[in-house]
Amino acid sequence: TSNNNTYHGNDSISAIGDIYNNTYFSIDFVNITDYTIVTLYVNNRYYGNGSKDSPFNSISDALLYLKNLNLANRSANYKGIIHISEGTYGGFNQNLRLYITDLNVEINGVLNRTVLDGSNSHWFFEISKDSQVKLTNITFTNGLLRKADYGLIMNSGQLSVTNCTFLNSKVVDTSAFIYNTGLLKLSNNRMNSSNVNDYIYNKGRMENDL
């Protein structure tokens, strides 16, 4: 374990509080500039079509919509931007234990007001190596992970996490809040739980620019 440094290879970060002042390590994410933006909205008080006035009920509804777009238009490049309203979101396969596969997507909450609650039973996301994902302004709490060498967020692709909070979760000793085997960018995140030894376990490449 180490801190106040940049981590890549078989290393981890373990500390109570903020991860800060780490050496800059530049990562070149693969950016697709020729894409169509698809903006979707999620609010668990509605059961709509994903528009601003009629939001989807869950994150999984929005991800499925994007997946179906990709399948219907294989020659097109779509970037999804999902806006989640303030509130507490749970539910297996609705907002928890979600697989993000072959997608370019941003998932944005409302700072300190959008909460994904694992109900002491669930992990949050698994991101495939062919996906590019940005998570912003989301609080992750009450996650549970019994699987070794894994993460409440498991990243094999390209993941950026900004202004997110990780609280009150439990994982086994060889797992972490975020387990990275791909490319990981962190900025201005808060991680705190007495039941997590390693907040970030990194076996890929990581940039921590706070």
Buried (B, 14 or more C-beta within 10 A) or exposed (E): EEBEEBBBEEBBBBBEEEBEEBEEBEBEEEEEEEEEEBEBBBBBEBEBEBEEEEBBBBBBBBBEBBBEBBEEEEEEEBBBBBBBBEBBBBBEEBBBBBBBBBBBBBBBBBBEBBBBBBBEEBBBBBBBBEBBBBBBBBBBBBBBBEEEEBBBBBBBBBBBBBBBBBBBBBBBEBBBBBBBBBBBBBBBBEBBBEEBBBBBBBBBBBBBBE
